[in-house]
Amino acid sequence: MKLKRRKEIFQEIMTECMELSEKKGKDYSGDTDSLSNFKLNAESLGITKYQTWAIYFKKGIDAILNSVKSNPERPQVESEPLRERIKDGIIYLVLLLCLLIEDAEEKTVEPIDRFVNCTCAGQKGETEYKVGAFAKCLKCEKPIF
């Protein structure tokens, strides 16, 4: 596949993911907290929101992997098109990033002694701030993972 065609596919699938995320997101979380489904189910099951996320994500990935295993030459999922499962996987990865960013933005930061690359700095040398398992850039305060 040529690079130009791959780029077209990326743009197309990302647009579809955004539309699907907005459509399904309201069904799962409403308009207030777009991540509430993970939090509420985590609370009711006695697990973390990250564990809830992992269960949802793994279910879709398992369907994709099973389709490859059962038909290695031409994978296909029986219940819905494989393309839809792929879009769900992409969306769930972005939702994980949202959970991580939400946690990082809500925590108090403490300086730690190491340096990182941040896109705002463009070079090494910005002080990193620890936020639990996360970090924030001193200059722009965006979470760094």
C-alpha positions as CSV (number, residue, x, y, z in Angstrom):
1,M,0.0,0.0,0.0
2,K,1.3,3.4,-0.9
3,L,1.8,6.0,1.9
4,K,-0.8,8.3,0.4
5,R,-3.5,5.6,0.5
6,R,-2.5,4.7,4.1
7,K,-2.9,8.4,5.1
8,E,-6.4,8.5,3.5
9,I,-7.4,5.4,5.5
10,F,-6.1,6.9,8.7
11,Q,-8.0,10.1,8.1
12,E,-11.2,8.2,7.2
13,I,-11.0,5.9,10.2
14,M,-10.2,8.7,12.7
15,T,-13.2,10.7,11.4
16,E,-15.4,7.6,11.8
17,C,-14.0,7.0,15.3
18,M,-14.9,10.5,16.3
19,E,-18.4,10.2,15.0
20,L,-18.9,6.8,16.7
21,S,-17.4,8.0,19.9
22,E,-19.8,10.9,20.1
23,K,-22.8,8.7,19.2
24,K,-22.0,5.8,21.6
25,G,-20.6,8.1,24.3
26,K,-23.9,9.6,25.0
27,D,-25.6,6.2,25.4
28,Y,-23.0,5.1,27.9
29,S,-22.2,8.3,29.8
30,G,-24.7,11.0,29.1
31,D,-23.6,14.6,28.8
32,T,-22.1,15.3,32.2
33,D,-19.1,13.0,32.7
34,S,-18.0,11.2,29.6
35,L,-16.0,8.7,31.6
36,S,-18.8,8.0,34.2
37,N,-19.5,4.5,32.8
38,F,-16.0,3.3,33.8
39,K,-16.3,4.9,37.2
40,L,-19.8,3.8,38.1
41,N,-19.2,0.2,37.0
42,A,-15.9,0.1,38.8
43,E,-17.6,1.2,42.0
44,S,-20.4,-1.3,41.7
45,L,-18.0,-4.1,41.0
46,G,-15.4,-3.1,43.6
47,I,-12.6,-2.6,41.0
48,T,-10.8,0.4,39.6
49,K,-11.9,2.4,36.5
50,Y,-8.8,1.2,34.8
51,Q,-9.8,-2.4,35.4
52,T,-13.3,-1.7,34.1
53,W,-11.7,-0.1,31.0
54,A,-9.4,-3.2,30.5
55,I,-12.4,-5.6,30.6
56,Y,-14.3,-3.6,28.0
57,F,-11.1,-3.2,25.8
58,K,-10.1,-6.8,26.1
59,K,-13.6,-8.0,25.0
60,G,-13.3,-6.3,21.7
61,I,-9.7,-7.2,21.2
62,D,-10.5,-10.8,21.9
63,A,-13.1,-10.8,19.1
64,I,-10.5,-9.4,16.7
65,L,-7.9,-12.0,17.8
66,N,-10.3,-14.8,17.5
67,S,-11.3,-13.7,14.0
68,V,-7.6,-13.9,13.0
69,K,-7.2,-17.3,14.7
70,S,-10.2,-18.8,13.1
71,N,-9.6,-17.4,9.6
72,P,-5.9,-16.3,9.3
73,E,-6.2,-15.6,5.6
74,R,-9.2,-13.4,5.8
75,P,-10.2,-12.5,9.4
76,Q,-13.9,-11.6,9.9
77,V,-16.1,-11.2,13.0
78,E,-19.5,-12.9,12.8
79,S,-21.6,-10.4,14.9
80,E,-20.4,-7.2,13.3
81,P,-17.9,-6.0,10.6
82,L,-14.3,-6.2,11.7
83,R,-13.9,-2.6,10.8
84,E,-16.4,-1.7,13.6
85,R,-14.4,-3.8,16.2
86,I,-11.2,-2.0,15.0
87,K,-12.9,1.4,15.5
88,D,-14.0,0.4,19.0
89,G,-10.4,-0.6,19.9
90,I,-9.1,2.8,18.8
91,I,-11.8,4.5,20.7
92,Y,-11.1,2.5,23.9
93,L,-7.4,3.4,23.6
94,V,-8.3,7.1,23.5
95,L,-10.6,6.6,26.4
96,L,-7.7,5.1,28.4
97,L,-5.7,8.2,27.6
98,C,-8.6,10.4,28.8
99,L,-8.8,8.5,32.1
100,L,-5.0,9.0,32.6
101,I,-5.2,12.7,31.7
102,E,-8.1,13.2,34.0
103,D,-6.2,11.7,36.9
104,A,-3.1,13.6,36.1
105,E,-5.0,16.9,35.9
106,E,-6.7,16.4,39.2
107,K,-3.7,15.4,41.3
108,T,-1.3,17.7,43.2
109,V,2.2,17.9,41.7
110,E,5.6,17.5,43.3
111,P,8.9,18.2,41.5
112,I,11.1,15.1,40.9
113,D,14.7,15.1,39.8
114,R,14.8,14.1,36.2
115,F,14.3,15.6,32.7
116,V,11.8,14.8,30.0
117,N,11.0,15.7,26.4
118,C,7.8,17.7,26.1
119,T,6.3,18.8,22.8
120,C,6.1,22.4,24.1
121,A,9.8,22.5,24.8
122,G,11.0,20.7,21.7
123,Q,14.2,19.7,23.5
124,K,15.4,18.1,26.7
125,G,15.7,20.2,29.8
126,E,12.2,20.9,31.1
127,T,11.7,19.8,34.7
128,E,9.2,17.0,35.2
129,Y,6.6,17.1,38.0
130,K,5.5,13.9,39.5
131,V,1.7,13.2,39.7
132,G,1.3,9.8,41.1
133,A,2.4,7.5,38.3
134,F,2.2,10.5,35.9
135,A,4.2,13.6,35.2
136,K,3.5,17.2,34.1
137,C,5.7,19.5,32.1
138,L,6.9,22.6,34.1
139,K,6.4,24.9,31.2
140,C,2.9,23.9,29.8
141,E,1.7,21.7,32.6
142,K,0.4,19.0,30.2
143,P,0.5,15.4,31.5
144,I,3.4,13.4,30.2
145,F,3.2,9.6,30.0
